[in-house]
Amino acid sequence: MFLHDWIGLVAGTLTTVAFIPQVIKIWRSKKADDISVSMFLIFTVGVALWMIYGIQIASLPVMLANAVTMMLALVILILKYRYRK
């Protein structure tokens, strides 16, 4: 692996892991009132497009980071729907 691949993997890991505290907070509190559905929908579509881009250029860091980020964003959207008032 090249240095740029390692930098991409570390960057992707950090930006993806950043969503985990939000998922945990929503899961524990059973509240997602402050989560913007429109922001997360737009974000999820953007992440899906980044993942497609990663597949097209055969970039493992781009594919992995965006696949996991998309799953976490979808979990947040599902929890937002599940815990709505």
C-alpha positions as CSV (number, residue, x, y, z in Angstrom):
1,M,0.0,0.0,0.0
2,F,1.1,3.5,-0.8
3,L,1.4,6.4,1.7
4,H,-1.6,8.1,0.2
5,D,-3.7,4.9,0.8
6,W,-2.7,4.9,4.5
7,I,-3.6,8.6,4.8
8,G,-6.9,7.9,3.2
9,L,-7.6,5.0,5.5
10,V,-6.8,7.0,8.6
11,A,-8.8,10.0,7.4
12,G,-11.8,7.8,6.5
13,T,-11.6,6.0,9.8
14,L,-11.6,9.2,11.8
15,T,-14.5,10.9,9.9
16,T,-16.5,7.7,10.0
17,V,-15.9,7.0,13.7
18,A,-17.0,10.5,14.5
19,F,-20.6,9.4,13.9
20,I,-20.5,6.6,16.5
21,P,-21.0,8.9,19.5
22,Q,-24.1,10.4,17.9
23,V,-25.6,6.9,17.3
24,I,-24.8,5.9,20.9
25,K,-26.4,9.1,22.3
26,I,-29.6,8.6,20.3
27,W,-29.7,4.9,21.2
28,R,-29.3,5.5,24.9
29,S,-31.6,8.6,25.2
30,K,-34.2,7.3,22.8
31,K,-34.5,10.9,21.5
32,A,-33.5,12.3,18.2
33,D,-35.5,15.5,18.2
34,D,-32.5,17.7,17.3
35,I,-31.4,15.6,14.3
36,S,-32.2,17.2,10.9
37,V,-33.8,14.6,8.6
38,S,-33.1,16.7,5.5
39,M,-29.5,17.2,6.4
40,F,-29.0,13.5,7.0
41,L,-30.8,12.5,3.8
42,I,-28.7,14.9,1.7
43,F,-25.6,13.7,3.5
44,T,-26.4,10.1,2.9
45,V,-27.0,10.6,-0.8
46,G,-23.6,12.5,-0.9
47,V,-21.9,9.6,0.9
48,A,-23.5,7.1,-1.5
49,L,-22.1,9.1,-4.5
50,W,-18.7,9.2,-2.9
51,M,-18.9,5.4,-2.4
52,I,-19.8,5.0,-6.1
53,Y,-16.9,7.3,-7.0
54,G,-14.6,5.1,-4.9
55,I,-15.7,2.0,-6.7
56,Q,-15.2,3.7,-10.1
57,I,-11.6,4.7,-9.2
58,A,-11.0,1.5,-7.3
59,S,-10.0,3.3,-4.1
60,L,-10.3,1.0,-1.1
61,P,-10.1,3.9,1.4
62,V,-12.9,5.9,-0.3
63,M,-15.1,2.8,-0.7
64,L,-14.7,1.5,2.9
65,A,-15.0,4.8,4.6
66,N,-18.1,5.8,2.7
67,A,-19.8,2.4,3.0
68,V,-19.4,2.5,6.8
69,T,-20.3,6.2,7.0
70,M,-23.4,5.5,4.9
71,M,-24.5,2.7,7.2
72,L,-24.1,4.9,10.3
73,A,-26.0,7.8,8.7
74,L,-28.8,5.3,7.8
75,V,-28.8,4.1,11.4
76,I,-29.3,7.6,12.6
77,L,-32.1,8.2,10.2
78,I,-33.8,4.9,11.3
79,L,-33.4,5.9,14.9
80,K,-34.8,9.3,14.2
81,Y,-37.9,7.7,12.6
82,R,-38.2,5.1,15.4
83,Y,-38.0,7.6,18.3
84,R,-40.2,10.3,16.7
85,K,-42.9,11.7,18.8
